[in-house]
Amino acid sequence: MKKLKCYDCEVTFQAETREEILDALYTHYMKDHNEVITGASEEEKKAWMVQFEKDWSEAENVA
């Protein structure tokens, strides 16, 4: 299981798979940071995904 922190607040998420954590982050962003998703350009969305992919691949497994 890996753990990541929201890029826009202090909430953390844990998941076994990349898809699970993306689902949790998407739900969180739609509820708490809607303007980040709705107001982002395609370039900003791509940059977010690049950062996420890097962080997910480098995240250490937690118990």
Jmol script that loads the backbone (N, CA, C; Angstrom):
load data "model"
ATOM      1  N   MET A   1       0.850  -1.171   0.000  1.00  0.00           N
ATOM      2  CA  MET A   1       0.000   0.000   0.000  1.00  0.00           C
ATOM      3  C   MET A   1       0.897   1.237   0.000  1.00  0.00           C
ATOM      4  N   LYS A   2       0.539   2.200  -0.833  1.00  0.00           N
ATOM      5  CA  LYS A   2       1.309   3.438  -0.907  1.00  0.00           C
ATOM      6  C   LYS A   2       0.477   4.590  -0.366  1.00  0.00           C
ATOM      7  N   LYS A   3       1.177   5.634   0.055  1.00  0.00           N
ATOM      8  CA  LYS A   3       0.531   6.788   0.670  1.00  0.00           C
ATOM      9  C   LYS A   3       0.983   8.056  -0.047  1.00  0.00           C
ATOM     10  N   LEU A   4       0.010   8.910  -0.396  1.00  0.00           N
ATOM     11  CA  LEU A   4       0.307  10.204  -1.009  1.00  0.00           C
ATOM     12  C   LEU A   4      -0.513  11.288  -0.333  1.00  0.00           C
ATOM     13  N   LYS A   5       0.041  12.493  -0.331  1.00  0.00           N
ATOM     14  CA  LYS A   5      -0.645  13.656   0.234  1.00  0.00           C
ATOM     15  C   LYS A   5      -1.235  14.474  -0.904  1.00  0.00           C
ATOM     16  N   CYS A   6      -2.411  15.031  -0.664  1.00  0.00           N
ATOM     17  CA  CYS A   6      -3.030  15.944  -1.623  1.00  0.00           C
ATOM     18  C   CYS A   6      -2.053  17.086  -1.903  1.00  0.00           C
ATOM     19  N   TYR A   7      -1.989  17.516  -3.147  1.00  0.00           N
ATOM     20  CA  TYR A   7      -1.091  18.604  -3.514  1.00  0.00           C
ATOM     21  C   TYR A   7      -1.595  19.973  -3.068  1.00  0.00           C
ATOM     22  N   ASP A   8      -2.853  20.037  -2.653  1.00  0.00           N
ATOM     23  CA  ASP A   8      -3.455  21.330  -2.324  1.00  0.00           C
ATOM     24  C   ASP A   8      -3.931  21.456  -0.882  1.00  0.00           C
ATOM     25  N   CYS A   9      -3.728  20.423  -0.070  1.00  0.00           N
ATOM     26  CA  CYS A   9      -4.056  20.491   1.359  1.00  0.00           C
ATOM     27  C   CYS A   9      -3.295  19.384   2.091  1.00  0.00           C
ATOM     28  N   GLU A  10      -3.626  19.154   3.330  1.00  0.00           N
ATOM     29  CA  GLU A  10      -2.879  18.198   4.141  1.00  0.00           C
ATOM     30  C   GLU A  10      -3.491  16.799   4.195  1.00  0.00           C
ATOM     31  N   VAL A  11      -4.559  16.543   3.464  1.00  0.00           N
ATOM     32  CA  VAL A  11      -5.211  15.239   3.486  1.00  0.00           C
ATOM     33  C   VAL A  11      -4.301  14.211   2.808  1.00  0.00           C
ATOM     34  N   THR A  12      -4.212  13.015   3.410  1.00  0.00           N
ATOM     35  CA  THR A  12      -3.411  11.945   2.821  1.00  0.00           C
ATOM     36  C   THR A  12      -4.308  10.788   2.404  1.00  0.00           C
ATOM     37  N   PHE A  13      -3.837  10.034   1.448  1.00  0.00           N
ATOM     38  CA  PHE A  13      -4.571   8.900   0.897  1.00  0.00           C
ATOM     39  C   PHE A  13      -3.652   7.695   0.832  1.00  0.00           C
ATOM     40  N   GLN A  14      -4.242   6.518   1.040  1.00  0.00           N
ATOM     41  CA  GLN A  14      -3.508   5.266   0.917  1.00  0.00           C
ATOM     42  C   GLN A  14      -4.272   4.358  -0.031  1.00  0.00           C
ATOM     43  N   ALA A  15      -3.533   3.637  -0.859  1.00  0.00           N
ATOM     44  CA  ALA A  15      -4.172   2.710  -1.784  1.00  0.00           C
ATOM     45  C   ALA A  15      -3.164   1.663  -2.231  1.00  0.00           C
ATOM     46  N   GLU A  16      -3.707   0.537  -2.682  1.00  0.00           N
ATOM     47  CA  GLU A  16      -2.875  -0.545  -3.207  1.00  0.00           C
ATOM     48  C   GLU A  16      -2.462  -0.286  -4.656  1.00  0.00           C
ATOM     49  N   THR A  17      -3.361   0.345  -5.405  1.00  0.00           N
ATOM     50  CA  THR A  17      -3.087   0.530  -6.828  1.00  0.00           C
ATOM     51  C   THR A  17      -3.153   2.010  -7.215  1.00  0.00           C
ATOM     52  N   ARG A  18      -2.552   2.295  -8.324  1.00  0.00           N
ATOM     53  CA  ARG A  18      -2.566   3.642  -8.900  1.00  0.00           C
ATOM     54  C   ARG A  18      -3.998   4.082  -9.173  1.00  0.00           C
ATOM     55  N   GLU A  19      -4.824   3.177  -9.701  1.00  0.00           N
ATOM     56  CA  GLU A  19      -6.202   3.511 -10.038  1.00  0.00           C
ATOM     57  C   GLU A  19      -7.015   3.837  -8.787  1.00  0.00           C
ATOM     58  N   GLU A  20      -6.803   3.076  -7.713  1.00  0.00           N
ATOM     59  CA  GLU A  20      -7.526   3.334  -6.463  1.00  0.00           C
ATOM     60  C   GLU A  20      -7.203   4.712  -5.908  1.00  0.00           C
ATOM     61  N   ILE A  21      -5.936   5.082  -5.929  1.00  0.00           N
ATOM     62  CA  ILE A  21      -5.569   6.379  -5.363  1.00  0.00           C
ATOM     63  C   ILE A  21      -6.030   7.515  -6.277  1.00  0.00           C
ATOM     64  N   LEU A  22      -5.998   7.296  -7.585  1.00  0.00           N
ATOM     65  CA  LEU A  22      -6.516   8.318  -8.504  1.00  0.00           C
ATOM     66  C   LEU A  22      -8.014   8.531  -8.286  1.00  0.00           C
ATOM     67  N   ASP A  23      -8.758   7.450  -8.067  1.00  0.00           N
ATOM     68  CA  ASP A  23     -10.195   7.578  -7.778  1.00  0.00           C
ATOM     69  C   ASP A  23     -10.419   8.380  -6.511  1.00  0.00           C
ATOM     70  N   ALA A  24      -9.647   8.082  -5.463  1.00  0.00           N
ATOM     71  CA  ALA A  24      -9.783   8.799  -4.191  1.00  0.00           C
ATOM     72  C   ALA A  24      -9.405  10.272  -4.356  1.00  0.00           C
ATOM     73  N   LEU A  25      -8.326  10.537  -5.074  1.00  0.00           N
ATOM     74  CA  LEU A  25      -7.908  11.920  -5.300  1.00  0.00           C
ATOM     75  C   LEU A  25      -8.936  12.680  -6.131  1.00  0.00           C
ATOM     76  N   TYR A  26      -9.482  12.041  -7.152  1.00  0.00           N
ATOM     77  CA  TYR A  26     -10.484  12.704  -7.992  1.00  0.00           C
ATOM     78  C   TYR A  26     -11.716  13.082  -7.166  1.00  0.00           C
ATOM     79  N   THR A  27     -12.197  12.143  -6.361  1.00  0.00           N
ATOM     80  CA  THR A  27     -13.351  12.419  -5.502  1.00  0.00           C
ATOM     81  C   THR A  27     -13.043  13.569  -4.549  1.00  0.00           C
ATOM     82  N   HIS A  28     -11.877  13.542  -3.948  1.00  0.00           N
ATOM     83  CA  HIS A  28     -11.456  14.599  -3.023  1.00  0.00           C
ATOM     84  C   HIS A  28     -11.377  15.948  -3.739  1.00  0.00           C
ATOM     85  N   TYR A  29     -10.747  15.970  -4.903  1.00  0.00           N
ATOM     86  CA  TYR A  29     -10.610  17.230  -5.638  1.00  0.00           C
ATOM     87  C   TYR A  29     -11.967  17.776  -6.078  1.00  0.00           C
ATOM     88  N   MET A  30     -12.860  16.907  -6.522  1.00  0.00           N
ATOM     89  CA  MET A  30     -14.182  17.378  -6.948  1.00  0.00           C
ATOM     90  C   MET A  30     -14.950  17.973  -5.768  1.00  0.00           C
ATOM     91  N   LYS A  31     -14.750  17.432  -4.583  1.00  0.00           N
ATOM     92  CA  LYS A  31     -15.465  17.923  -3.398  1.00  0.00           C
ATOM     93  C   LYS A  31     -14.785  19.145  -2.786  1.00  0.00           C
ATOM     94  N   ASP A  32     -13.472  19.073  -2.593  1.00  0.00           N
ATOM     95  CA  ASP A  32     -12.769  20.098  -1.818  1.00  0.00           C
ATOM     96  C   ASP A  32     -11.930  21.079  -2.632  1.00  0.00           C
ATOM     97  N   HIS A  33     -11.595  20.735  -3.844  1.00  0.00           N
ATOM     98  CA  HIS A  33     -10.750  21.602  -4.683  1.00  0.00           C
ATOM     99  C   HIS A  33     -11.304  21.664  -6.102  1.00  0.00           C
ATOM    100  N   ASN A  34     -12.613  21.785  -6.226  1.00  0.00           N
ATOM    101  CA  ASN A  34     -13.269  21.751  -7.526  1.00  0.00           C
ATOM    102  C   ASN A  34     -12.681  22.749  -8.509  1.00  0.00           C
ATOM    103  N   GLU A  35     -12.299  23.928  -8.010  1.00  0.00           N
ATOM    104  CA  GLU A  35     -11.756  24.959  -8.899  1.00  0.00           C
ATOM    105  C   GLU A  35     -10.435  24.530  -9.527  1.00  0.00           C
ATOM    106  N   VAL A  36      -9.700  23.649  -8.852  1.00  0.00           N
ATOM    107  CA  VAL A  36      -8.430  23.167  -9.415  1.00  0.00           C
ATOM    108  C   VAL A  36      -8.707  22.327 -10.660  1.00  0.00           C
ATOM    109  N   ILE A  37      -9.734  21.506 -10.596  1.00  0.00           N
ATOM    110  CA  ILE A  37     -10.066  20.652 -11.743  1.00  0.00           C
ATOM    111  C   ILE A  37     -10.780  21.448 -12.826  1.00  0.00           C
ATOM    112  N   THR A  38     -11.776  22.213 -12.452  1.00  0.00           N
ATOM    113  CA  THR A  38     -12.568  22.916 -13.454  1.00  0.00           C
ATOM    114  C   THR A  38     -11.843  24.114 -14.052  1.00  0.00           C
ATOM    115  N   GLY A  39     -10.886  24.679 -13.326  1.00  0.00           N
ATOM    116  CA  GLY A  39     -10.189  25.858 -13.811  1.00  0.00           C
ATOM    117  C   GLY A  39      -8.831  25.596 -14.428  1.00  0.00           C
ATOM    118  N   ALA A  40      -8.418  24.339 -14.468  1.00  0.00           N
ATOM    119  CA  ALA A  40      -7.075  24.014 -14.971  1.00  0.00           C
ATOM    120  C   ALA A  40      -7.076  23.893 -16.490  1.00  0.00           C
ATOM    121  N   SER A  41      -5.999  24.360 -17.082  1.00  0.00           N
ATOM    122  CA  SER A  41      -5.820  24.198 -18.526  1.00  0.00           C
ATOM    123  C   SER A  41      -5.366  22.759 -18.801  1.00  0.00           C
ATOM    124  N   GLU A  42      -5.396  22.372 -20.054  1.00  0.00           N
ATOM    125  CA  GLU A  42      -4.926  21.032 -20.419  1.00  0.00           C
ATOM    126  C   GLU A  42      -3.459  20.845 -20.036  1.00  0.00           C
ATOM    127  N   GLU A  43      -2.657  21.891 -20.181  1.00  0.00           N
ATOM    128  CA  GLU A  43      -1.247  21.809 -19.810  1.00  0.00           C
ATOM    129  C   GLU A  43      -1.090  21.591 -18.304  1.00  0.00           C
ATOM    130  N   GLU A  44      -1.896  22.296 -17.520  1.00  0.00           N
ATOM    131  CA  GLU A  44      -1.840  22.140 -16.065  1.00  0.00           C
ATOM    132  C   GLU A  44      -2.287  20.737 -15.648  1.00  0.00           C
ATOM    133  N   LYS A  45      -3.304  20.212 -16.307  1.00  0.00           N
ATOM    134  CA  LYS A  45      -3.766  18.857 -16.004  1.00  0.00           C
ATOM    135  C   LYS A  45      -2.686  17.834 -16.336  1.00  0.00           C
ATOM    136  N   LYS A  46      -2.030  18.030 -17.479  1.00  0.00           N
ATOM    137  CA  LYS A  46      -0.945  17.124 -17.868  1.00  0.00           C
ATOM    138  C   LYS A  46       0.209  17.214 -16.877  1.00  0.00           C
ATOM    139  N   ALA A  47       0.549  18.425 -16.433  1.00  0.00           N
ATOM    140  CA  ALA A  47       1.633  18.605 -15.460  1.00  0.00           C
ATOM    141  C   ALA A  47       1.271  17.933 -14.136  1.00  0.00           C
ATOM    142  N   TRP A  48       0.009  18.021 -13.726  1.00  0.00           N
ATOM    143  CA  TRP A  48      -0.442  17.367 -12.492  1.00  0.00           C
ATOM    144  C   TRP A  48      -0.240  15.859 -12.604  1.00  0.00           C
ATOM    145  N   MET A  49      -0.624  15.287 -13.747  1.00  0.00           N
ATOM    146  CA  MET A  49      -0.478  13.844 -13.949  1.00  0.00           C
ATOM    147  C   MET A  49       0.987  13.425 -13.990  1.00  0.00           C
ATOM    148  N   VAL A  50       1.833  14.233 -14.594  1.00  0.00           N
ATOM    149  CA  VAL A  50       3.266  13.928 -14.619  1.00  0.00           C
ATOM    150  C   VAL A  50       3.803  13.892 -13.189  1.00  0.00           C
ATOM    151  N   GLN A  51       3.428  14.896 -12.387  1.00  0.00           N
ATOM    152  CA  GLN A  51       3.874  14.933 -10.991  1.00  0.00           C
ATOM    153  C   GLN A  51       3.320  13.740 -10.214  1.00  0.00           C
ATOM    154  N   PHE A  52       2.041  13.424 -10.417  1.00  0.00           N
ATOM    155  CA  PHE A  52       1.434  12.286  -9.741  1.00  0.00           C
ATOM    156  C   PHE A  52       2.165  10.991 -10.097  1.00  0.00           C
ATOM    157  N   GLU A  53       2.406  10.753 -11.373  1.00  0.00           N
ATOM    158  CA  GLU A  53       3.077   9.522 -11.808  1.00  0.00           C
ATOM    159  C   GLU A  53       4.454   9.403 -11.161  1.00  0.00           C
ATOM    160  N   LYS A  54       5.177  10.494 -11.097  1.00  0.00           N
ATOM    161  CA  LYS A  54       6.498  10.505 -10.461  1.00  0.00           C
ATOM    162  C   LYS A  54       6.364  10.174  -8.977  1.00  0.00           C
ATOM    163  N   ASP A  55       5.458  10.858  -8.293  1.00  0.00           N
ATOM    164  CA  ASP A  55       5.284  10.639  -6.854  1.00  0.00           C
ATOM    165  C   ASP A  55       4.796   9.239  -6.557  1.00  0.00           C
ATOM    166  N   TRP A  56       3.879   8.708  -7.360  1.00  0.00           N
ATOM    167  CA  TRP A  56       3.371   7.358  -7.145  1.00  0.00           C
ATOM    168  C   TRP A  56       4.497   6.333  -7.315  1.00  0.00           C
ATOM    169  N   SER A  57       5.290   6.487  -8.352  1.00  0.00           N
ATOM    170  CA  SER A  57       6.365   5.521  -8.588  1.00  0.00           C
ATOM    171  C   SER A  57       7.437   5.579  -7.514  1.00  0.00           C
ATOM    172  N   GLU A  58       7.632   6.747  -6.914  1.00  0.00           N
ATOM    173  CA  GLU A  58       8.666   6.901  -5.878  1.00  0.00           C
ATOM    174  C   GLU A  58       8.140   6.660  -4.462  1.00  0.00           C
ATOM    175  N   ALA A  59       6.824   6.577  -4.300  1.00  0.00           N
ATOM    176  CA  ALA A  59       6.250   6.397  -2.955  1.00  0.00           C
ATOM    177  C   ALA A  59       6.650   5.036  -2.402  1.00  0.00           C
ATOM    178  N   GLU A  60       7.008   5.041  -1.132  1.00  0.00           N
ATOM    179  CA  GLU A  60       7.375   3.794  -0.477  1.00  0.00           C
ATOM    180  C   GLU A  60       6.112   3.092   0.013  1.00  0.00           C
ATOM    181  N   ASN A  61       6.180   1.779   0.037  1.00  0.00           N
ATOM    182  CA  ASN A  61       5.058   1.001   0.566  1.00  0.00           C
ATOM    183  C   ASN A  61       4.987   1.197   2.076  1.00  0.00           C
ATOM    184  N   VAL A  62       3.774   1.379   2.579  1.00  0.00           N
ATOM    185  CA  VAL A  62       3.537   1.520   4.009  1.00  0.00           C
ATOM    186  C   VAL A  62       2.718   0.339   4.485  1.00  0.00           C
ATOM    187  N   ALA A  63       2.843   0.048   5.759  1.00  0.00           N
ATOM    188  CA  ALA A  63       2.124  -1.104   6.322  1.00  0.00           C
ATOM    189  C   ALA A  63       0.651  -0.829   6.445  1.00  0.00           C
TER     190      ALA A  63
END
end "model"
wireframe off; spacefill off
backbone 0.3
color backbone group
